[in-house]
Amino acid sequence: MRGRLITLATVLVAFLCGGGVMYYYLEENPIVVRNTPTQSTYTTGVIQCSDDITIDESGIATAVGEIYDATVTIQNYKNGRLVSSGSGFIYKKDDHYGYVMTNHHVIEGADRVVITLSNDDQVEGTVLGSDEYLDLAIVQIDAEHVHQVAKLGTSENMSLGDTVFTVGSPVGYEYRGTVTRGTLSGKNRKVEVSIASTNDFMMSVLQIDAAINPGNSGGPLVNIRGEVIGINSLKLVEDEIEGMGFAIPIEYAMEYIDDLEQGKELERPFIGISMLNVTDTYRLYQNGIILKDNIDSGVVIISVSDNSGAKAAGLKKGDVIVEVNGSEVSNAAYLKYELYKCHVGDTITVTYIRDGKTKETQVTLTKIEE
């Protein structure tokens, strides 16, 4: 018993001495803050780290509420058969109708369009207008079915790394109303897409890493205020690529909205040439054209149409167009992209190579030939 008491006393003395030494060491060599400790107070998802720092962890639920009931699923029927499905959003309402924006490829070839609302009501939609180069379409529904209209924002004041999210129907009807969240990964990305042939047009788009799958096409890309800043359009699909989706900036779409609502065919300018890419060496050879080895970018004129702007400007077969209005023309897709930013009657500056010399000429654009 006496031995146990001696052991206990020894341990107690060691503890008190050790604590005293440690207290003295921390007083003289502080390694932690000993002021009022930082407190985390969880109230409605807000973490208060100090008096002047607040981190909002409430998520995007409020913003989702601003767009959710304006988002729809679009089903494309042809000859009584469901061909495909996509997404869209109601961006406008008047006394009689609601107006849904989506992608052209979502409704392309449809003889019947069915719109499923957020409450699962299904209504018939009428395609007012669409354009394959813009990849935009407008579908009309009766106003009585509209429960919410999307707020439109702008992508121009967005910064890289800003939070964005999408609402749509990935894979199809079964997963309608799916929300995916990510960041704005890039702006003004140039992506080549196929219209009439392989990679024959260029789109300027927003890049995002929010999950986009088949069925998300046409749905809204939204900022944390619940405002639509883009229309989801496409993604890169390869085994080694992940998280690269693209959306059409909303301000670009709105430039053409009046014509699409009225069902007008968009009038595109015509330069007046047929062309091949400089990389298409075999077909160039078939047309009797052999380029110098140092020309590795641009488009080669194969023929020039009579009574066209190109003819009047003196362009001819074998000329290699390398720039339009100071912007590089790498191939035919880039040339169309630059042309379609202009209007009929505009005059553009074309930089081209002829006989190894770089030249410039002014071309007035005309209406596209039928």
Order of alpha helices (4+ residues) and beta strands (2+ residues): alpha-beta-beta-beta-alpha-beta-beta-beta-alpha-beta-beta-beta-beta-beta-beta-beta-beta-beta-beta-alpha-alpha-beta-beta-alpha-beta-alpha-beta-beta-alpha-beta-beta-beta
